[in-house]
């Protein structure tokens, strides 16, 4: 009887350990989601950034201070 209870308890502990998410796993999952969202935002904004760079170059960039006071 005691052996059966001990075995049953051991099995329950093993199952609980397999299904419980540790803090490290949660942090890794959150970091993966955040990295994915950041990459998506960057890819979505690349055409706008390229357009802004072209406008900056057309206006003279840092040298434009002398021409446009």
N, C-alpha and C positions, 0 to 999 in steps of 0.2 A: 504494500500500500504506500509506504513512504517513498519507495523507489519510483513508483509510477508518478507520484506527485512531483518528485524532483525532476524527472524526465519531462513531464508536462510543463513545468515551470521553465526548464532550460529551453524547451522548444519555443515557448512564448517569448522569452527574452531574445532568442535568435531572430524570430520574426519581427519583433519590435525594432531591433537594431538594424535590420535590413530596410525597413520602411521609413524610419525616422530620418528626416533631412537634418544634416548638421549645419551649423552656422556657416561653415566654410563653403559648403555646397550652395547655400542660398546666396552668399556673396558672389560666388563665381557666376551663378545664373544671372544675378542682377547686373554684374559687370558685362556679361555677354549681351544682354538686352540693351544696356546703355551704349555699348560700342556699336551695335547694329543700328540703333536710332541715329547716332552721331554720323555714321557712315552714310546712311540714307539722306540725312539733311545736307551733308557735304556734297553728295552727288547731285542732289536736286538744285543746289545753289551755284554749282560750277558755271553754268552759262551766264548767270548774272554777274559773277565775279569777273569773268573774262570780258564782258561788256564794260564793266567799270574800269578795268585796267586799260582797255582801248581808249576810253574817254580821257582817262588820266594822261595817257601818252599823247593824245591829240592836243590837249591843252598845254602841253609843255612839261608836265611833271613838276619836279622840284625847281627847275630852272625858270618856271613861269613867273616867279616873284618879281623879276626885273621887268617883264613885259606887262604884267597886270598888277599895278600897285594897289 
